[in-house]
Amino acid sequence: MATLKMEVHGLAEMLAGLERLGQDMTGALDDVVNATGLELRGDIIKRYQRGPASGRTYRKYKPNRTHQASAPGQAPMTDTGRLQGGTLFKKDGPASVRVFNAIEYAAALEYGSTNGRGRIAPRPAWRPAIEKMRPKYEKRINDAIAEAVRRAT
């Protein structure tokens, strides 16, 4: 009868290394998620502030001003600053953040809606910002994993 015996030498060291890797990975992924969430929030706010805006021009009062609106398909152009001020970042836990808008009409502008005065065509800022951020986020995740593995070995 043939017998085969296998042993892992250095098992304790390997398990300690894997535990360190897990801690390093959690911290690295937390950093990536935080940085990406903050950058996403900043990009959305820039889209509100910088346009382009090629929609109607309005004369507004209280305060007296002229406002160049966005056209359908363009990010909503800021007028009062409420939309950009309502774009918030909140850390929910390890490697978890939320970027959201607390203003009630933000979703209606992003996706379009029907209100009492007619239809509002979508004026997306979030979806283009997310699509722009996606490859950067994926690269950051891959780089963080590779760096944590490199440090652990």
Secondary structure, DSSP 8 states (H G I E B T S, - for coil): --------TTHHHHHHHHHHHHHHHHHHHHHHHHHHHHHHHHHHHHHHHH----S-EEEETTTTEEEE---TTS----SSSHHHHTEEEEEEETTEEEEEE-STTHHHHHH-EEETTEEE----SHHHHHHHHHHHHHHHHHHHHHHHHHHH-
